[in-house]
Amino acid sequence: MADAPGAADAAQDLSYDRIAPQWDAARTGYGRLEREYLDRLCAPLASGATVLDLGCGTGRPFAEDLLGRGWRVVGVDASAAQLAIARARCPNGVWIEARLEDYAFDTACDAAVCWDTLFHVERRHHQAIFSRLARRLPAGGRLMLTCGGSAHPPFTDEMFGRAFFYDSHPPDVTLSLLLRAGFRILRAEFLNLPPGTRDLRDKGRFAILAERAA
Ligand SMILES: C[S@@+](CC[C@H](N)C(=O)[O-])C[C@H]1O[C@@H](n2cnc3c(N)ncnc32)[C@H](O)[C@@H]1O
């Protein structure tokens, strides 16, 4: 499929709505380093803490694990169908249907997960999302995040026969946006290097653990 720059519009939400059962069946557990990142995210949390799961999907693996560890979870996702599965799986979570670029971050939180989601949001929104989140987190509040792993224009790719929009700053720019928003970087690395083995549209994937500076 040709690169197709453009807005991550309602078609994207619809795509995740349409693949919700397949996504849920495929995303059954942790990938490489994911649990390690979650452990470090949670390390400073005090009893009763709330973790925001931005782009929570069907609530697995992150929200389900976080709730199991005793934290409160607020999951935010643009897809009603993904959220319906999350709500059924984890009725003790709070589930909010919203696009990250529109979300007001009006929920108190102590840490945030934004895993494999930001690269579905147009890059022009990323700085504002980081800034709104930073204002919500306490000093020392942590964020675990993935972004794309290379410089590339926006593109679409297929998953389960549907088209999905991808956009990302390269990792060095994402790191600088986080610093500008008031985070400091605790850990950062490639999860898979570009070009990946999947196909030429695999732009790589980069993980970041950051902390709200005092
Ligand atoms: C690849 S899945 C990742 C789900 C989960 N974080 C995980 O690691 O398994 C991407 C999720 O982001 C959601 N999403 C895509 N664009 C979004 C947007 N603009 N705002 C909020 N959620 C979005 C999708 O509905 C989907 O649930």
The ligand as a Gaussian input file, in Angstrom:
#p B3LYP/6-31G(d) Opt

LIG

0 1
 C       -1.907000      -1.104000      18.854000
 S       -3.263000      -0.848000      19.950000
 C       -2.405000      -0.837000      21.523000
 C       -3.284000      -1.205000      22.684000
 C       -2.526000      -1.383000      24.026000
 N       -1.947000      -0.138000      24.472000
 C       -1.467000      -2.443000      23.907000
 O       -0.289000      -2.152000      24.136000
 O       -1.830000      -3.579000      23.605000
 C       -3.605000       0.858000      19.690000
 C       -4.809000       1.389000      20.442000
 O       -4.823000       2.802000      20.291000
 C       -6.161000       3.224000      20.076000
 N       -6.100000       4.491000      19.355000
 C       -5.749000       4.717000      18.076000
 N       -5.779000       6.015000      17.791000
 C       -6.146000       6.641000      18.928000
 C       -6.351000       8.005000      19.289000
 N       -6.179000       8.986000      18.400000
 N       -6.738000       8.287000      20.554000
 C       -6.924000       7.296000      21.462000
 N       -6.739000       5.989000      21.174000
 C       -6.358000       5.665000      19.932000
 C       -6.791000       2.103000      19.292000
 O       -8.202000       2.123000      19.366000
 C       -6.148000       0.887000      19.932000
 O       -6.912000       0.398000      20.999000

